[in-house]
Amino acid sequence: MGAKVRTSFRERSSMSETLYITAQGDRCHARPDCSGITGAHKAAVTLGYEVFEPEEVTLAEAQQRGKGASCPTCSGSA
């Protein structure tokens, strides 16, 4: 059996080309169901704010919008 090869978040992002961002967040997510997104949405709803579904973007788009930092929760499990 060969050794398991881990790829970085940025390498996987360029392969899949799909990341997820939110209107108010400052990070890009590997999964739309990341707890970084769902937890923030639950808190916003509790406080009476309107929430929107995560938007699918490429890494380049996320970076252009100032959301190029990878989420520490889901970046290792895309």
N, C-alpha and C positions, 0 to 999 in steps of 0.2 A: 504494500500500500504506500502510495506517495504522500508526501507531506501536504497538508491543507494550505493552499495559497490564499492569503487575505489580500483583498484589494482595498485601496483607500476609498473614502467617500467620494472624493473628486474623480477618481478613476471610474467608479461605478456610475457616477452622475453623467460623465461624458459618454458612457456606453449606453445607458438607458435613455438619456436625454430628458427624462421626466422627473421633475422635483415639484414640491408643493409649497406654496407660500400663502400667508394670510394678509389681510388688509392692514392689520395693526402690528403684526409680528416683525421681528428683524432678522429672522433666520430662515433658511430653506430646509425643508424636511424631505426625507426619503420616502415616507409613507403618509398617505392622507389621514390614516387613523392613529398617528403618533399621539402619545399622551401629552406632548407639548402643545399640540393643537386642541385636542379634545378637552383637556383640563382647562385651558384658557377659555374655550367656548362655554363650558359649563359655568365658569365663574362670571363671564360676561352676561349670560342669560340670567343668572341669579341676581345680578346687579341691575337688570333691566335694559341692557344694551342689545342692539340688533347685531346678529352674527351672520356671517356669510360662509359658504363652503370654501375650502382651500382651493386655490387656483393652480392649475397645472402650468408649469413653465420650464424652460431649459435653464441650465446653470448660468449661461450668459445673461438671460433675461433677469434672473434673480439678482445677479451681481449688478446689473445696470440699475435695478430698483433699490439698491442698498440692502439687499437681503441675502447676500452671498455667504454669510457665516453658516456653517453646518450645525444643525441641532445636535446637542450632545446626547440626547435620548435615542434618536433613531438613526443617527449617521453610521453606526456600526452594524446595522441589521437590515440594510436595504436589500 
